[in-house]
């Protein structure tokens, strides 16, 4: 993948114990075969490059400061992976309760309607990090990512799991 990619991984809450480094090292996103299996079984969700558009779409869908909308993409507790400061890698964590709240919030998600209402804002954000122009293809792709992320959160909540977020650039 090019650019910055974001991964969401469904994990049993018990696996949250331990260091952020352990979560990072155990993540399937750094092993091609394991990542493909996790993507296929739905325990990992990947959004290549345009995760910022998802952040704008979800976090802004209910107006600024909504307590759950901001958790979907970049919210939650973020922890440095390397405490020595040698790396700026971080890992994000949503608890089981936060995952349930996100799933409940996304039950009424309307990505296509939200995209249509906020196209000019999404286009402006895109111009801030890409030379690509906003178009119908990107709008459809963003809607598919939003729907896929909602389905991922519904599954994680139904399974009683937490979510780990990894941003790779």
Secondary structure, DSSP 8 states (H G I E B T S, - for coil): --S-EEEEEEE-GGGGSS-HHHHHHH-GGGSHHHHHHHHHHTSEEEEESTHHHHHHHHHTTT-TT-TTGGGTTT-SEEEES-TTSS---EEEEE-HHHHHHHHHHHTT--HHHHHHHTHHHHHHHHHHH-S----HHHHHHHHHHHHHHHHHHHHHHHTT-EEEEEEE-
